């Protein structure tokens, strides 16, 4: 093969490569425009979570830093979208105190949430002889003796979005619900069997 023929083939290869790159850029641009149009039409919104109440059946700190707890929380989730459904493939609930997890994970069964639907969950979150950091053990005892404890109820999971017959891939869902529980005064709660229910009605922070 002559040098002239080799140069001709290189030129043709470069021309084809430029066409492929141009076609790929055009395709990506059209796809991006379509995604933006669909996004504008659907106006997707994150689910809204509210922690309604917490019923305390057990919450005992034993020396030096061991916690046993049994709490039932009521959490509502609302899908604000009128064109998008939500698959909750996995959802785990647990409690934290001063950034430390103090209960086990409790799994909520998978569920599909339709347009504008509301789901209510009342899981038990608990821990038996859970070791906590020494400074948290002291702080828990002091807070309980003082009459109130700030807990954070968290939900971690995976969700998928459904639009018509299309279902998206999985996305991580993270929900943070502040729970101010006034242990000190039984008159602020409602006696429920062996526990005391405290009304909270607190909105949660949601990230997807």
N, C-alpha and C positions, 0 to 999 in steps of 0.2 A: 504494500500500500504506500502510495506516495505521500509526501508531506502535505500536498495540496488537498488530497482526499481526507487525510486525518483532520486537517483544520476545518474542512467542510462538515464532517461528522460532529466535531466539537461544537460548531456553531449551531447545528440543528439540535443538539442535546441541550444547549443553553436556552434556545428558543422555547423548547418544550418545557423545560424547568420553569422558565418565567411564566409560561401560560398556566402551568399547574399551580404555582404560587398565587397568581392573580385569581384563578378560579377558587382556590381555597380561601383567600381573603374575602372574595365576594360572598361565598357560601357562609362564612362566619359572620359577616356583616348582616346578611339576610336573617340568619338564625337569631342574632342578637336583637334585631328589630322586632322579630316575631315574639321573642320572649318578653320584650318591653311592652308590646301591645297587649299580650295575654295578661301580663302583670297589671297593667293599667285597667283592663276590663274587670279582672277578678278582684282587685284590691285586697290581696291576702292580708289577714290579721292573725296575730298570735292568739292562742287560746287564753282565756281569762280565768284565773284561779282565785278562790277566796277560801280562807280557813274560817269555818263558821263557829266551831267550838272545840273544846278539849275536855275530856272527862278523865280525871286522875283517879286511878285505882290503887296505885302504889308509887311512891317516890321517896326512897330512903337512902340516905348516905350513911354508910357505916365506916368506922375508923379503919385505916386512916384515909383511904380514898377509893372506896368501893361503892358503886351505885346500883340499886335495883329499882327498876321503874316499870310501870304498866300504864300506858296512856292510850285512850281512844280519841282520835281526831276525826272531825267531819270536814271534808274538803269538797267544794263544788268546782266543777270545771265547765265553762261555757265556750262553745265554738261560735265566735261572732260573725263568721263568714256565711253568706247565703249561697255561695257557689262551690265551696270547698269543704270536703269532709276530712276527718282526722282519724287515722288508725293509731291507737296507742298500743304499740307492739310490746313494750316493756315499760313498767313504771314501778320504781322502788321508793318507799317512804321511810324516812328516819329522822331522828332529832339530833340537834347539835347544841352545845353550850359553849360559848366563848371559843368558837371555831373547832371544837373537838366533838367528834361523833360519840354520843352517849347511849344509843340504842342500836339494835340490830336492824338490818334491812327487812322491810315487810313488802312483799310483792303484791301489786294490784293486778288482777287478771286482765289480759288483753281485751280491748274493746274498741268498737268503731263508734265515732261520734259524728252524727250527721249535721247537716246545715242548721245552724242556730240551736242545736241541741244542748241540753244541760245534763251533766252526769254528777251524781252525788256518791262519794266514797266515804266509808267510815272504818278505816283500818285501825287495828291495834298496833302500836309500836311499843316495844318493850326491850328490856335488857336485864339479865340476872347476873348479879355480881360482876358488873362491868368495871374494870379498872379505869379510873380517870386520872388525869395529871394531878399531883398533890395540891397545886395552887387552885385548881378547879374544884377539887374536893372541899377545900376550905371555903372557897367562894360560894359553892352550892349550899353548904351548911349555913353560911352567913345570910345568904339571900332568902333561904327558906325561913330562917328565924326572923328575918326582917319583914316577911309577909308577902313577898312576890319574887318570881323567877322569870327571867327573860330566856325563852327557848327559841330556837329557830327550827321550824319543821321544813324539811327539804324533800323534794321529789326529783329523782333523776330517771331518765328513760330514753326511749327511742320512739319517734313518731314518723308516720308517712302521710303525705297529703294526697287526697283523691279528688280529681277534677273530671267529671264524666266517667269515662272508662279508663282514664289514665291515672296511674298511681306512681308517685315519686319514689325515689330511694329513701333510705332511712336518715333521719336527722336527730341529733341529740337534743333532748328537752331538759331544761334545768329550771326548777321552780323553788323560790325561797319565800317562806311564809313566817313572818314574825309572830310570836305567841307570848303575850304578856299574861302570866298566870298568877293571880292573887291568892296564893296559898293561905295566907294568914287569917283570912276572914271567911268562915264557912257561909256567912250570910250573903256573900257576893256570888255564891254558886248555887246549883240545884242538886240536891241529893238524888243520886241514881243508883239504887242498890247499895253496893259497897263503895261506890265512887262518888265524886263530886264533879258536876259539869259546870264549866265556865264558858260563858258566851264571849266570843272574840270578834267575829264579823270583820276580819282584817284582810285586805287585798294582798295578793302575793306578787312578787316580781318574777316575770317569766322571760326566759331567753331561749332561743332556738337556733 
